[in-house]
Amino acid sequence: MNEILIVPAITAEVELLQQVARQTFQESFAADNTPENMKQYIQDNFSIQKLSAELSEPDSEFYFAMLKNQPVGYLKVNFRSAQSELYNSRAVELERIYVLKSHQGQKIGQQLFNQALQLAMEARAPFLWLGVWEHNTKAIAFYQKNGFVEFATHAFQLGTEKQTDLVMRLNLPLHKLQ
């Protein structure tokens, strides 16, 4: 089996991030959404300018899953005020976790998730949370397998369509105060 390395993404790799982000989003959602809405969302959210700003945000971190020096997936986590919704300022948001379709089923998503979990634990967060499209049953099952439970919903705008995300959380062990 080939070894996957989880490595931080840096601002200089914005074009590589853009390529992986666009491809994985397209592979994940194109079959269930209109081409127009997909195109608009990808243009609005995965431009070099927008991704550069996200990479430069001090309270956000990106990681690539690398196989033989090629990215096969990526992760984005948000801390403090960078969270897309502020359920708890000390919580950590798992905003994006995607793996190329050609590499799914190889536990790469689990490795990326484990990285997010480690970051949340190091930040002494009370919980790790995320939003997942209510129709993405494969992802929901993955998160449930990892201990997440639904606690809210929020709107997600995909082009002209307003969709519903389930908001799920994983409570983290209490830390002893020192």
URZI-V78067 format. One record per residue. RES is the residue in three letters. PHI is phi in radians with two decimals (none if undefined). OMEGA is omega in whole degrees, 0 to 359 (none if undefined). D_CENTER is the distance of its C-alpha to the mean C-alpha in Angstrom with 2 decimals. Layout:
RES & PHI & OMEGA & D_CENTER
RES & PHI & OMEGA & D_CENTER
This chain:
MET & none & 180 & 24.84
ASN & -1.35 & 182 & 23.05
GLU & -1.50 & 177 & 21.29
ILE & -1.65 & 175 & 17.62
LEU & -1.92 & 175 & 17.04
ILE & -1.75 & 185 & 13.88
VAL & -2.26 & 178 & 14.75
PRO & -1.10 & 173 & 13.76
ALA & -1.59 & 180 & 13.41
ILE & -1.99 & 184 & 16.23
THR & -0.96 & 181 & 17.34
ALA & -1.15 & 181 & 19.86
GLU & -1.72 & 185 & 17.30
VAL & -1.04 & 181 & 16.01
GLU & -1.20 & 176 & 17.68
LEU & -1.15 & 177 & 16.16
LEU & -1.08 & 180 & 12.60
GLN & -1.02 & 181 & 13.85
GLN & -1.05 & 182 & 15.32
VAL & -1.19 & 181 & 12.39
ALA & -1.09 & 180 & 10.06
ARG & -1.12 & 183 & 13.09
GLN & -1.12 & 183 & 14.12
THR & -1.20 & 179 & 11.13
PHE & -1.17 & 179 & 10.77
GLN & -1.06 & 180 & 14.54
GLU & -1.09 & 184 & 14.81
SER & -1.35 & 192 & 12.59
PHE & -2.22 & 184 & 14.30
ALA & -1.07 & 183 & 17.53
ALA & -1.15 & 186 & 19.76
ASP & -1.94 & 182 & 19.20
ASN & -2.44 & 181 & 19.38
THR & -1.25 & 177 & 22.07
PRO & -1.00 & 181 & 22.12
GLU & -1.14 & 180 & 22.89
ASN & -1.18 & 177 & 19.90
MET & -1.10 & 181 & 17.55
LYS & -1.05 & 181 & 19.46
GLN & -1.12 & 181 & 19.39
TYR & -1.08 & 181 & 15.67
ILE & -1.10 & 178 & 15.04
GLN & -1.09 & 184 & 17.94
ASP & -1.27 & 190 & 16.91
ASN & -1.87 & 182 & 13.26
PHE & -2.15 & 173 & 13.36
SER & -1.34 & 177 & 16.78
ILE & -1.02 & 181 & 17.77
GLN & -1.07 & 182 & 18.80
LYS & -1.17 & 180 & 15.62
LEU & -1.16 & 177 & 13.42
SER & -1.08 & 178 & 16.29
ALA & -1.12 & 179 & 16.30
GLU & -1.16 & 178 & 12.65
LEU & -1.13 & 181 & 13.43
SER & -1.48 & 181 & 16.61
GLU & -1.18 & 183 & 15.34
PRO & -1.09 & 182 & 16.64
ASP & -1.73 & 174 & 14.38
SER & -2.19 & 177 & 11.04
GLU & -2.36 & 175 & 10.27
PHE & -2.00 & 176 & 8.83
TYR & -2.39 & 173 & 9.77
PHE & -1.72 & 165 & 11.13
ALA & -1.68 & 186 & 12.34
MET & -1.89 & 174 & 15.90
LEU & -2.22 & 181 & 18.72
LYS & 0.89 & 178 & 22.10
ASN & 1.13 & 176 & 20.82
GLN & -2.13 & 178 & 18.63
PRO & -1.28 & 178 & 14.82
VAL & -2.08 & 178 & 13.81
GLY & -3.12 & 178 & 10.01
TYR & -2.73 & 185 & 7.43
LEU & -2.43 & 171 & 4.82
LYS & -2.32 & 175 & 4.70
VAL & -2.13 & 180 & 6.56
ASN & -2.16 & 178 & 9.34
PHE & -2.02 & 172 & 12.85
ARG & 0.76 & 186 & 15.99
SER & -1.28 & 178 & 16.59
ALA & -1.35 & 179 & 13.40
GLN & -1.05 & 182 & 11.75
SER & -1.20 & 171 & 11.69
GLU & -2.45 & 185 & 14.20
LEU & -1.79 & 176 & 16.37
TYR & -1.30 & 180 & 17.04
ASN & -2.85 & 185 & 18.12
SER & -1.10 & 180 & 18.31
ARG & -1.64 & 179 & 17.99
ALA & -1.24 & 177 & 14.93
VAL & -2.15 & 179 & 11.49
GLU & -1.72 & 170 & 8.43
LEU & -1.63 & 187 & 5.10
GLU & -1.39 & 182 & 3.83
ARG & -2.46 & 171 & 1.14
ILE & -2.61 & 184 & 3.25
TYR & -2.39 & 176 & 6.48
VAL & -2.27 & 177 & 10.06
LEU & -0.96 & 182 & 13.16
LYS & -0.97 & 182 & 15.36
SER & -1.15 & 183 & 18.17
HIS & -2.08 & 178 & 16.51
GLN & -1.26 & 181 & 15.16
GLY & 1.44 & 181 & 17.28
GLN & -1.99 & 178 & 17.64
LYS & 1.20 & 179 & 15.56
ILE & -1.24 & 177 & 13.07
GLY & -1.05 & 179 & 10.09
GLN & -1.15 & 178 & 12.15
GLN & -1.14 & 177 & 12.63
LEU & -1.14 & 177 & 9.06
PHE & -1.05 & 180 & 8.86
ASN & -1.05 & 177 & 12.26
GLN & -1.13 & 179 & 11.32
ALA & -1.09 & 179 & 9.06
LEU & -1.09 & 179 & 12.06
GLN & -1.08 & 179 & 14.49
LEU & -1.08 & 179 & 13.25
ALA & -1.14 & 179 & 13.52
MET & -1.14 & 179 & 16.87
GLU & -1.10 & 179 & 18.09
ALA & -1.41 & 181 & 17.42
ARG & 1.01 & 180 & 19.47
ALA & -1.28 & 177 & 17.13
PRO & -1.25 & 177 & 18.66
PHE & -2.80 & 174 & 15.48
LEU & -1.87 & 182 & 11.72
TRP & -2.35 & 181 & 10.40
LEU & -2.78 & 171 & 7.91
GLY & -1.97 & 180 & 9.00
VAL & -2.40 & 182 & 9.49
TRP & -0.96 & 184 & 12.22
GLU & -1.02 & 180 & 15.47
HIS & -1.70 & 180 & 16.55
ASN & -1.57 & 187 & 13.72
THR & -1.12 & 179 & 15.91
LYS & -1.10 & 180 & 14.64
ALA & -1.19 & 180 & 11.13
ILE & -1.03 & 179 & 13.11
ALA & -1.09 & 178 & 15.53
PHE & -1.06 & 182 & 13.11
TYR & -1.18 & 177 & 11.91
GLN & -1.09 & 178 & 15.61
LYS & -1.04 & 180 & 16.75
ASN & -1.61 & 172 & 14.83
GLY & 1.68 & 180 & 16.60
PHE & -1.32 & 174 & 14.51
VAL & -2.27 & 179 & 16.79
GLU & -1.27 & 176 & 16.64
PHE & -2.37 & 179 & 18.12
ALA & -2.92 & 170 & 17.77
THR & -2.35 & 171 & 16.77
HIS & -2.60 & 181 & 15.91
ALA & -1.38 & 176 & 16.49
PHE & -2.28 & 183 & 14.17
GLN & -1.66 & 176 & 16.21
LEU & -1.99 & 185 & 16.08
GLY & 1.09 & 180 & 19.08
THR & -1.62 & 183 & 22.03
GLU & -1.75 & 175 & 20.65
LYS & -1.58 & 180 & 19.50
GLN & -1.96 & 180 & 17.33
THR & -1.98 & 173 & 16.53
ASP & -1.77 & 168 & 13.32
LEU & -1.42 & 176 & 14.03
VAL & -1.78 & 185 & 12.93
MET & -2.12 & 181 & 12.87
ARG & -2.42 & 174 & 13.59
LEU & -2.13 & 177 & 14.66
ASN & -1.22 & 182 & 17.72
LEU & -1.78 & 181 & 18.29
PRO & -0.99 & 177 & 21.85
LEU & -1.18 & 180 & 24.10
HIS & -1.78 & 176 & 25.06
LYS & -1.26 & 177 & 28.68
LEU & -1.33 & 182 & 29.55
GLN & -2.03 & none & 31.48
